[in-house]
Amino acid sequence: MVLRRFMAPVLHLNVEVIEAKELVSKDANGKSDPFCALYLDSAPTRRYNSAVKTATLAPLWEEHFELPLEDAENDALCLEVWDFDAAETVPEKMSKVKDVKGVRGLVKLAKEIAVTATTGYHDNEFIGKCKIPLKDIPVTGHTMWYSLEKKHKTKRRGVVKLRLAFSAEHNTQVAAQEHRHLLRILLLYELEIEKYEKYCWCGRWSTPAESLILQHSAQRGLLPRCVSLCQWIEYSRIHQQHPLNYSIFNKVIIDLVRPLENGLFSKDEEKLFWEATKKILYSCLNSVRKIRKLTDGDKNVLAQMSAILGILSSISSLKVPDNFELFPSKIFGWFPEPDNTIVDVTKALEYTVIQGGVEWTS
C-alpha cells in the first residue's frame, strides 16, 4: 500500500492596521509623522512597515499585511509605532522654528538640532509598542484597540486599531497591495529612466518590468479583474504628478465595468475604485475645460479627447455608492454653486463644457 503524505497548509496571520489615535507628539510642531513596524516575536528582523502619515496624532492607515506562522500557539505579534524623522540638515531644521508649538516644542527642536549638528543625523523616535500573544486571538479573528506602551514610561502613548485573523490561504488584499506597490515603483522608475513626456506613456512596459509584473500576479494568484483594479488605482495616483496617456485608462475601465456591475469586488475594493475614479474624473474634465489650449487638428489631441469621452461613458454606466461624493465642490471649483441638482457624469460634463466656453471667450 502506498501512503500519501499531505503537507499541512501554511498558516498565516492576516493583519490590517486600521488607525491609531491619541499618539504622543514627537515633533516640535506638536504632531508626529507616525508609521508602524510589525514583526513576530520569533522573527524580530523580518519586519513589515506601513506608510508614513505626516503631521498627525490620529493616522489612518488601512493597510494589510500577511505574516507566515510556524508556531501559532507560542508566538506573538509585535507592533511598534515610530515617528519618522527625515534626513534634514541643521539649516532645514532651523527653518521649522515658525512651526514650533510652546516651550516644550522649542526644547524638542533644540534637541533635534543639537543631535543633527553633532552626529550628522537624527534617528526615528519610538512612540510605543504592543505585543499580542497569538493564542489570545480568537479562531474567527477580531478587531480591537490595543494600547501602546514604552518601557519605564507610565504616560499614555496612544492606541492602535487592528483587525487580526488566521488563514491557511494567501490574503488577496495583501497580494493586491503588494501588486499596487510593485506597479508604482516600476512605473515611476520607467517614467524617469525613459524620460516620457506628459501624456505619452500608454501602458507599454520594458521587457524586465513586464516580466516582474506577470510573475507576481501569477505567483500570488491575482485574478485579471484584481490586476485591472490595481492598475486603475496606481495609474490614477501617478497621473496626478506625471500625466499618462488617457488611452490606458480607457482600456482599464472597460475591463472593470462588468466585474463592478456584477458585484465581484469587496466593499473595500469598491471604495478604492471610486476614490481613484474621483481623481481620474477631475483630470478628464479639466482637460475638456482647457481644450482651447491644445493644438487644433493635432491627431494626438483628438485621440486623447476620444479616450476621455470613452472613460466618461464607462464611468457613467456605473452606479455610484450611496453617500459617496464623486464631485466635491472643493475640487471641482468651476461647477455652479451646489443646489438640489443631482450631479452625475453627464451633468458634470455639461458644466465643464459651459465653463470651458466661458473661459475661451473671456
Secondary structure, 3 states (H helix, E strand, C coil): CCCCCCCCCCEEEEEEEEEEECCCCCCCCCCCCEEEEEEECCEEEEEEECCCCCCCCCCEEEEEEEEEECCCCCCEEEEEEEECCCCCCHHHHHHHHHHCCHHHHHHHHHHHHHHHHHHCCCCCEEEEEEEEEHHHCCCCCEEEEEECEECCECCCCCEEEEEEEEECCCCHHHHHHHHHHHHHHHHHHHHHHHCCCCCCCCCCCCHHHHHHHHHHHHHCCCCHHHHHHHHHHHHHHHHCCCCCCHHHHHHHHHHHHHHHHCCCCCHHHHHHHHHHHHHHHHHHHHHHHCHHHCCCCCHHHHHHHHHHHHHHHHHHCCCCCCCCCCCCCCCCCCCCCCCCCCCCHHHHHHHHHHHHHHHHHC
